[in-house]
Structure formats: C-alpha cells, structure tokens
C-alpha cells in the first residue's frame, strides 16, 4: 500500500494526505458515499430504484400471471387474494402488467438518459469552447427547441415518425437535450480560460483533446445531477405519450397506456387507473430523491444555495 501505516481500510480512504492518485480517487468516492448515505430520503429513493431494477430483471419470475393473458369472466375484479392489485377490463392481472411494465420504464429512462446528455454535452461544450459564430448558431438552435414545451414538441416528432415505443423514446431524447447543452456551455465558459487549459494547449493539446480530456470530465458531475432530477419528467412525458396512444402500443403493459385504458372505469373501478398511476408516482419520487442526494454529493455549493 505505502510506507504509511493505517489502522483500517476506512482510515486509508479518509486520510487527509493520500499517497497515490488511486488512493485520492477512492477516498473521494468513499467520502461521497458517506455524504449520500447520510441523506435518508436519498437512500430511500435508491432502495426503490434498486427494487425497480430487480423487478424488471426478474419480471417473468415475480409476475404471478402472464401480462397478456385475458380472462373476460374475471374482468374488473377488485384487489384480492387471487389478484393483489385487481384486474383490468380484459381480465388481465394488473400486478403482472405493472411488473412487466417496469422493463419498458427502465428502457425509456435508460435510453433517454444515455442519448440526451451526450448530445447536450457535445453541443454545449463545443459552443462554449469555440465561441463566436459557432456559439451563436448552436445556442440559437438550442433556443428554438427550448421555445416549445417538451411534451408538445415530442408529440410533434412522434406524429411525424409514427406511433411506437422506439419513436417515442427517440422523440423524448431529441427534445430533452437543450437544458444539458445550456448547462454544459455555462460550465465550459467558466473553465475555458483556466490556467490548466492554457498549460495543456501549450503542450500541444488540440481542441478535441481539450474538450474530451479536460472539459468534459468537469461537466459530467453537474450533468449527472441534472439527469437524475429530470428522470421523473421523462417518465411522466413517456406516460403522457402512452396515455395518448403514441407510445407503447397494445397489448404492451406500458404504465401510461394502462392509465388510458382505465380512465373509462375510474369512477366505479378506480384501481384500474390508480395502480399504474401510483407506480409512476413512486418511481418519479424515487428519482427526485436520488437526484437531491446526488446534488449534495456532486454539487455541494449548489445544494447549499
């Protein structure tokens, strides 16, 4: 390890005088985990999301029935021993459909969280680093996207591309990147004239190397916090597209489409729409709590403000 003796691995991680870069990096990660763990609400959100991931992975094993099997003799049954969350208008088990629908939710969240921040990071850092007419053109394009409500713009893209979960995810990703571009540009403007950037440029680093190796790593922490906080909005937008019939198509057990199916019966058979609505609420709340915890760890200055 080193010539310095530590009583435990914890002391090695929390030392104020790390001996190697690896020790400093692992110590920062461990201190961040301690800060995150101290936030009980953030831990609650993390537990919910872990349960969601486990539920999605083992959906065929956890679901008591097939999400597609219909039993018209058992339609619109209230929650009970046979069907814990009741059945819908086609006699399908709501609990089974919610469990399998978690896969669709994670697919949407994961895909949008992978595509949108990358586009925003590239556009924002290029605009902030290059400046001049490049900055003006890219930011005006960003402003055009920001001028429209996100869901309305997503509806327009889905209407042009056609209904379906793939097109819905693509539309959400296309409409979600502008805030990340704005954030990345602001971060880039604060560091593009820093001394370490000038030193790297004197050593022969080109623009792409400066962006990828020096600027992007400093922007990622802020983007991670923003992504975590935006996941709830992405879930709600995806559910909105499904509710309007533009997302996942029947008989896929998408939560927004399930609410749409149950809106006709909401006064007499409330559980048909209430159960998927409750699932959306719980997962959205979990992402918001997780985002607050990550903000405390990755952006303590912003958390205090």
C-alpha angles and dihedrals in degrees: 000000000000141000090273112091121223126192094219143359088259091058089048090054096043099045117130091218110051114192098208139029090246091055091049092049095048090045091054091050092049093048089050090052091051090052092048093046091054089063102082095190091052090051089050090054091047092052091051092051092047089052089049091053092047090048091051094048095048097033095128090053098043099043110089093207139021111275090226102044112113128206111178091185088063099043123141094007116165121240110290146136095294095043111023095197098027131246133280132235091285095047094255118149108253095204092055091049092049091051093050091041089062087073091059091048093052091045091054095044094044095047096046091044089053099045107035100051092047092053092045093046092052096045095043097046093045091049094047095043098043098039121176120070092345090060092046095050096045094045093048089053088049090050091053090057092044091051091071126063108257096236093047091051091047090051089053093051093046091048089053096043098038134250118297140103094261093054091043091055091047091050092050091049092049092051097041102060103076097078090051090050091052091049094047092048092052091050091047094051090056095053107028092091095042120129095246090055090052090048092051090048091052089052089060102264113158126220095267092048090050091050098045100034103036113015104037095055090055092051098047098077092057091046092051091055092047092048092051091050092046096052092085090055091048091052091049092048091050090048089049092054090047091048090055092048094249098106128052110002126227133308091026110110098237112160096228092049089049090056089049090052091051100045091088091058099036096114097050102022103031097167094069092070099020097062097057089040089055090049091053090048094050095047093045090050090049092054092049092051091047091050092052090052093048090049090056089053103038101030109027093159092056091045091056092048 
